[in-house]
Amino acid sequence: MAECGRKALSLMEAARSRYESLQISDDVFGESGDDSSENPFYSTSGDSNSENYTSESNGDEQRSDDMAGNELGGPPGSVSNIQAEEEGWTDTLREITVPPFKDTCGPAQKMPATASAIDFFQLFVPDNAIQNMVTQTNMYAKKFQERFGSDEGWCNVTLSEMKAFLGYVTSTSIHRCESVLSIWSSGFYSNKSIALIMTQSRFEKILKYFHIVAFRSSQTSNGLYKIQPFLDSLQQSLECSFRPSQTQVLHEPLIDEDPVFITTCTERELRKRKKRKFSLWVRQCTATGFICQVYVHLKEGAGPDSLDTLKNKPQLHSLVAKQLCQNLSGKNSIIFTGPSITSLNLFEEFEKKDIYCCGLLSSRKSDCTGLPQSMLTNHDAPQRRGQYKTKMKGNMSLICWYNKGHFRFLTNAYSPSKQEINVTLLGVIIKRKSGEVPCPLAVEAFAAHLSYICKYDDKYSKYFIFHKPNKTWQQVFWLTISIVINNAYIQYKMSDAYHMKRYSRAQFGERLVRELLGLEDCSPTQ
């Protein structure tokens, strides 16, 4: 027992030290900033709780869910106290131990100290992938002109031109501008230092015909057929180039419009912006921020994973989680999930594959099938901050924790500690303004690891490529290229090359742009 407690405590120390060193507000689920009052997890208002974390639900959905829950005495799918006892839920708690992690963390290959920014970028987008873009772009241009007439200003694109094309678009992640074409303008957003490599008219021609898959196969029904080969290749590169830590998070990264653009454009321009037709989910290492896998879901269409073919959102999110974790079997990884993914059935299925989970639970957004109603309904009796109750079923713990609102967690990765059983297993949520709030170990682990991801998103999402095409496949492509560059920088920081020349993220991006353009002798701005 004592040894188990020491192991659990040691697992938390690394996460806790990262959490304490973030130097940001205690923001786990919302936007980071100077004040955490808008964060439901740490809100000081008495009516704030985990049920407020329902950004994907509108009012009508919430009202219908409430009505359904009231008729059954709890959320849809939840079971009565008697049925819960029959199915194995009990107040008797016992300690659990997650087996040791069966992998190492870090880059899969050692890069030389002389490696450049483009060397790290090409761990994920090698020359053969760029050459395929060249071939498909030329094929599409030829077919287009056969159908709509010749284009006298066009000549086949080359590998070096395609790299320069990628470099120009990538430059918008470092030097924000209203259009990539502003590089050649005479205005504020012009960039004369790189504009001379390619003329604006040539860039526009390549942009017009740019393709990754020129023609649709008669046997494919995938709505992302124009980019799927690139996504498949990228996934192999992500898996081969880096080994994540034991703890990882499934979530949707910050990919919203740049706030500066939103505040400066007119209402008419905002209405013209088309809503994204896809959602992008990732599996991300909580020790480094490296994104290990990407999953793109089309919100509409006839594909096998489109929402039209699935019965409900929990079914969709379960599919997303299974796709993102398909390569983790047998490694004893610990996965943190948000309310939309957390479910008893999914966690039990993962446990059979030696994948352990810790997730925030919401009666509105989560699949509550098989969970006891008594743990999912709020009680009128006043409670003090840090108070919690727990039920167990096998290795699965359902925790209801109070902190100016009720927060529920489902986990099989952390012992459901009770103070009288083992004081050392009680965690502490650090809150600067009002002292410390005691909590179970699972709650502290969730807060620590999610805070690190929030910090990562706040820091690196501002380096996403600013070019905003209208076509869905191009939006997905440039978004994944942004993720690739952030991953490349993480690889660079963990290599010997970082000790030779210490570039910031902005300097690394600027260096990559110049190397793609063939200006290797130019140094990044100091």
RODOLO-72867 format. One record per residue (C-alpha): x negated, y, z; residue number from 1. Coordinates in pm, whole numbers, plus 50000, padded with zeros to 5 digits. Layout:
xx_yy_zz_tiza
X_Y_Z_NUM
...
//
This chain:
xx_yy_zz_tiza
50000_50000_50000_1
49729_50245_50102_2
49524_50158_49792_3
49827_50218_49571_4
49879_50557_49732_5
49516_50655_49674_6
49537_50551_49306_7
49855_50752_49252_8
49702_51053_49422_9
49381_51034_49216_10
49582_51015_48893_11
49746_51344_48988_12
49435_51537_49084_13
49319_51605_48730_14
49665_51724_48626_15
49701_51932_48942_16
49366_52104_48891_17
49461_52195_48534_18
49798_52317_48658_19
49643_52539_48925_20
49393_52687_48679_21
49649_52792_48419_22
49678_53146_48563_23
50026_53185_48417_24
50372_53182_48569_25
50509_52846_48683_26
50692_52802_48355_27
50759_52444_48256_28
51043_52463_48010_29
51089_52828_47907_30
50871_53106_47771_31
50555_53179_47966_32
50504_53528_48096_33
50435_53742_48398_34
50765_53652_48562_35
50914_53306_48591_36
51263_53427_48680_37
51402_53314_48344_38
51274_52959_48390_39
51551_52725_48514_40
51301_52501_48693_41
51180_52781_48920_42
51468_53023_48902_43
51551_53206_49222_44
51921_53225_49141_45
52139_52979_49325_46
52345_52877_49021_47
52047_52775_48811_48
51981_52405_48757_49
51868_52148_48506_50
52204_52160_48332_51
52112_52507_48204_52
51850_52350_47979_53
52098_52303_47693_54
51967_52523_47416_55
52084_52284_47144_56
52442_52268_47275_57
52705_52529_47207_58
52992_52619_47436_59
53244_52389_47271_60
53013_52087_47308_61
52954_52169_47672_62
53324_52203_47747_63
53410_51874_47575_64
53128_51698_47764_65
53254_51843_48092_66
53606_51720_48023_67
53482_51372_47934_68
53266_51363_48244_69
53556_51472_48470_70
53781_51197_48339_71
53521_50932_48418_72
53398_51083_48745_73
53057_51155_48587_74
52876_51199_48256_75
52980_50970_47966_76
52819_50628_47999_77
52744_50660_48371_78
52867_50385_48603_79
53053_50391_48934_80
52877_50326_49263_81
53011_49971_49284_82
52908_49891_48929_83
52570_50054_48988_84
52507_49824_49285_85
52612_49525_49077_86
52364_49628_48807_87
52078_49654_49054_88
52064_50020_49164_89
51969_50042_49532_90
51861_50292_49797_91
51580_50058_49901_92
51259_50202_49762_93
50932_50031_49686_94
50602_50145_49545_95
50504_50073_49187_96
50167_50074_49014_97
50106_50154_48647_98
49835_49922_48505_99
49504_50084_48406_100
49490_50269_48076_101
49355_50041_47802_102
49188_50304_47586_103
48936_50586_47603_104
49007_50953_47541_105
48831_51178_47292_106
48712_51198_46930_107
48687_50862_46757_108
48370_50960_46568_109
48073_51171_46663_110
48028_51479_46447_111
47676_51620_46395_112
47575_51944_46560_113
47548_52101_46213_114
47913_52023_46123_115
48103_52323_45988_116
48467_52424_46025_117
48563_52262_45695_118
48403_51934_45808_119
48645_51918_46101_120
48938_52024_45878_121
48857_51746_45633_122
48882_51484_45905_123
49255_51527_45842_124
49275_51670_45488_125
48987_51511_45294_126
48885_51593_44938_127
49088_51306_44794_128
49406_51454_44946_129
49325_51794_44795_130
49238_51630_44461_131
49582_51469_44464_132
49733_51819_44502_133
49530_51923_44197_134
49656_51629_43989_135
50020_51666_44092_136
50018_52044_44043_137
49880_52007_43689_138
50134_51734_43610_139
50422_51949_43735_140
50299_52254_43539_141
50280_52047_43219_142
50630_51903_43262_143
50772_52242_43358_144
50632_52406_43046_145
50753_52122_42822_146
51104_52190_42945_147
51111_52568_42982_148
50844_52684_42737_149
50471_52733_42749_150
50302_52962_42998_151
50018_53135_42815_152
49854_53248_43138_153
49824_52897_43277_154
49525_52662_43273_155
49479_52349_43479_156
49379_52410_43839_157
49049_52268_43968_158
48946_52128_44306_159
48757_52444_44402_160
49056_52660_44303_161
49292_52444_44511_162
49064_52482_44813_163
49062_52859_44757_164
49442_52853_44728_165
49464_52673_45064_166
49217_52923_45207_167
49422_53224_45102_168
49742_53091_45256_169
49556_52979_45569_170
49419_53332_45610_171
49770_53447_45708_172
49726_53258_46035_173
49439_53489_46130_174
49535_53817_45961_175
49913_53847_45990_176
50074_54011_45689_177
50425_54036_45546_178
50318_53838_45237_179
50009_53644_45134_180
50003_53867_44824_181
49919_54159_45052_182
49558_54036_45040_183
49523_54198_44696_184
49718_54513_44780_185
49573_54851_44865_186
49773_54881_45185_187
49715_54807_45551_188
49723_54426_45508_189
49471_54409_45224_190
49162_54192_45267_191
48901_54295_45013_192
48637_54063_45159_193
48817_53756_45019_194
49032_53907_44742_195
48755_53888_44480_196
48730_53507_44477_197
49054_53468_44282_198
49278_53718_44105_199
49629_53776_44231_200
49782_53660_43902_201
49591_53330_43917_202
49700_53275_44278_203
50061_53340_44180_204
50037_53084_43898_205
49908_52815_44135_206
50175_52909_44390_207
50442_52873_44121_208
50340_52519_44021_209
50197_52391_44350_210
50310_52034_44422_211
50205_51731_44625_212
50444_51492_44447_213
50545_51620_44104_214
50819_51371_44018_215
51073_51176_44218_216
51067_50799_44205_217
51395_50639_44100_218
51374_50410_44404_219
51336_50671_44677_220
51616_50834_44874_221
51385_51016_45114_222
51468_51386_45120_223
51101_51458_45197_224
50972_51263_44896_225
50773_51569_44778_226
50556_51561_45089_227
50593_51210_45236_228
50265_51074_45090_229
50079_51364_45252_230
50254_51302_45587_231
50166_50931_45570_232
49802_51009_45493_233
49791_51271_45769_234
49930_51026_46023_235
49655_50776_45945_236
49395_51052_45983_237
49539_51166_46318_238
49532_50810_46449_239
49180_50734_46327_240
49012_51057_46433_241
49116_51095_46797_242
49213_50883_47099_243
49456_51062_47333_244
49459_51040_47713_245
49696_50819_47909_246
49946_51102_47960_247
50127_51241_47655_248
50436_51450_47584_249
50711_51414_47323_250
50851_51755_47230_251
50924_52009_46957_252
50638_52263_46932_253
50699_52635_46904_254
50756_52704_46534_255
50999_52994_46546_256
50954_53313_46349_257
50679_53545_46462_258
50827_53786_46722_259
50653_54085_46561_260
50831_54009_46233_261
51166_53967_46408_262
51140_54303_46586_263
51030_54496_46279_264
51260_54360_46007_265
51611_54489_45944_266
51935_54306_46022_267
51986_54247_45649_268
51642_54084_45621_269
51719_53863_45919_270
52041_53743_45755_271
51847_53657_45440_272
51613_53429_45632_273
51737_53075_45583_274
51778_52855_45887_275
51529_52570_45894_276
51674_52248_45755_277
51440_52027_45950_278
51314_51967_46302_279
50957_51868_46378_280
50864_51652_46677_281
50518_51567_46801_282
50341_51339_47046_283
50078_51551_47218_284
49790_51466_47451_285
49830_51653_47782_286
49456_51645_47857_287
49339_51820_47539_288
49647_51951_47354_289
49562_51735_47051_290
49874_51647_46850_291
49852_51273_46792_292
50156_51219_46573_293
50410_51423_46378_294
50767_51326_46295_295
50983_51534_46061_296
51361_51496_46069_297
51590_51647_45805_298
51901_51797_45960_299
52108_51715_45654_300
52082_51477_45362_301
52131_51115_45269_302
51810_50968_45408_303
51813_50678_45656_304
51708_50905_45943_305
51931_51203_45862_306
52189_51313_46117_307
52466_51217_45873_308
52378_50848_45911_309
52343_50856_46290_310
52632_50857_46534_311
52509_51121_46778_312
52211_51322_46894_313
52098_51073_47163_314
52074_50811_46890_315
51867_51049_46678_316
51634_51143_46962_317
51588_50777_47056_318
51485_50710_46696_319
51241_51004_46709_320
51082_50873_47030_321
51041_50521_46890_322
50878_50655_46574_323
50637_50874_46770_324
50537_50594_47008_325
50517_50304_46765_326
50135_50286_46795_327
50121_50293_47177_328
50227_49936_47253_329
50007_49758_47505_330
49800_50065_47608_331
49982_50152_47936_332
50038_50512_47825_333
50258_50749_48027_334
50504_50954_47820_335
50680_51269_47942_336
51012_51354_47777_337
51273_51628_47781_338
51645_51577_47848_339
51737_51500_47487_340
51512_51190_47480_341
51537_51066_47839_342
51757_50756_47870_343
51757_50436_48073_344
51786_50207_47769_345
51494_50373_47590_346
51270_50371_47897_347
51343_50002_47963_348
51267_49920_47599_349
50937_50112_47623_350
50843_49935_47946_351
50854_49601_47764_352
50584_49743_47534_353
50370_49866_47825_354
50472_50227_47768_355
50572_50407_48088_356
50787_50719_48105_357
50882_51019_48314_358
51164_51237_48186_359
51388_51525_48289_360
51755_51425_48286_361
52061_51633_48194_362
52421_51515_48213_363
52497_51714_47896_364
52196_51640_47676_365
52079_51299_47799_366
52220_50955_47732_367
52339_50866_48085_368
52446_50511_47999_369
52388_50278_48294_370
52303_50551_48546_371
52495_50578_48878_372
52749_50861_48888_373
52665_50947_49248_374
52320_51065_49136_375
52450_51274_48846_376
52709_51489_49019_377
52631_51792_49236_378
52754_51794_49595_379
52907_52095_49767_380
52711_52039_50087_381
52426_52295_50120_382
52077_52163_50061_383
51733_52300_50138_384
51466_52350_49875_385
51253_52042_49825_386
51522_51800_49946_387
51575_51496_49724_388
51729_51150_49707_389
51629_50847_49503_390
51777_50522_49375_391
51579_50237_49219_392
51651_49961_48971_393
51353_49734_48919_394
51062_49971_48850_395
51294_50252_48741_396
51357_50545_48978_397
51631_50804_48945_398
51542_51115_49145_399
51768_51408_49225_400
51557_51696_49356_401
51685_52035_49476_402
51509_52366_49412_403
51773_52641_49394_404
51957_52394_49171_405
51965_52020_49110_406
51700_51861_48888_407
51708_51495_48795_408
51423_51277_48677_409
51408_50921_48548_410
51072_50746_48574_411
50895_50413_48594_412
50549_50571_48597_413
50538_50709_48954_414
50635_50568_49292_415
50960_50711_49434_416
50781_50834_49745_417
50958_50894_50074_418
50792_51107_50339_419
50832_50844_50607_420
50678_50576_50380_421
50365_50756_50266_422
50308_51125_50320_423
50018_51130_50071_424
50257_51046_49786_425
50453_51368_49831_426
50356_51633_49578_427
50376_52010_49608_428
50510_52247_49345_429
50289_52555_49373_430
50487_52880_49367_431
50295_53200_49413_432
50567_53433_49539_433
50749_53217_49790_434
50506_52953_49910_435
50516_52582_49843_436
50812_52356_49766_437
50769_51985_49847_438
50867_51734_49581_439
50822_51371_49477_440
50510_51278_49287_441
50702_51234_48960_442
50830_51595_48977_443
50483_51737_49033_444
50341_51523_48752_445
50611_51644_48514_446
50553_52009_48610_447
50175_51983_48584_448
50160_51815_48245_449
50441_52020_48088_450
50283_52343_48212_451
49964_52253_48029_452
50159_52200_47707_453
50341_52532_47757_454
50006_52705_47795_455
49877_52533_47481_456
50184_52638_47282_457
50158_52997_47401_458
49792_53015_47301_459
49785_52828_46971_460
50129_52880_46815_461
50025_53235_46726_462
49772_53083_46483_463
50040_52912_46274_464
50034_53003_45904_465
50258_53304_45846_466
50345_53220_45484_467
50720_53137_45480_468
50833_52965_45158_469
51200_52891_45093_470
51159_52525_44996_471
51186_52284_45287_472
50898_52057_45181_473
50665_52356_45155_474
50770_52479_45501_475
50686_52135_45640_476
50354_52129_45454_477
50225_52463_45581_478
50345_52386_45932_479
50152_52058_45936_480
49845_52236_45796_481
49869_52475_46094_482
49879_52176_46330_483
49580_52024_46149_484
49370_52338_46194_485
49451_52352_46568_486
49354_51984_46595_487
49034_52052_46403_488
48945_52325_46652_489
49001_52084_46944_490
48770_51832_46774_491
48515_52109_46722_492
48525_52215_47090_493
48461_51854_47196_494
48163_51812_46962_495
47795_51905_46971_496
47864_52170_46704_497
48044_52381_46967_498
47728_52397_47176_499
47534_52522_46873_500
47779_52798_46775_501
48064_52883_47009_502
48350_53009_46795_503
48682_53123_46937_504
48998_52991_46774_505
49028_53307_46563_506
48662_53288_46458_507
48697_52919_46374_508
49000_52995_46155_509
48818_53278_45982_510
48516_53057_45924_511
48739_52785_45775_512
48900_53034_45535_513
48562_53150_45409_514
48437_52794_45364_515
48750_52698_45169_516
48686_53002_44950_517
48322_52900_44899_518
48171_53175_45116_519
47973_52950_45351_520
47706_53211_45415_521
47954_53453_45575_522
47980_53450_45954_523
48305_53507_46143_524
48374_53846_46287_525
48219_53880_46631_526
//
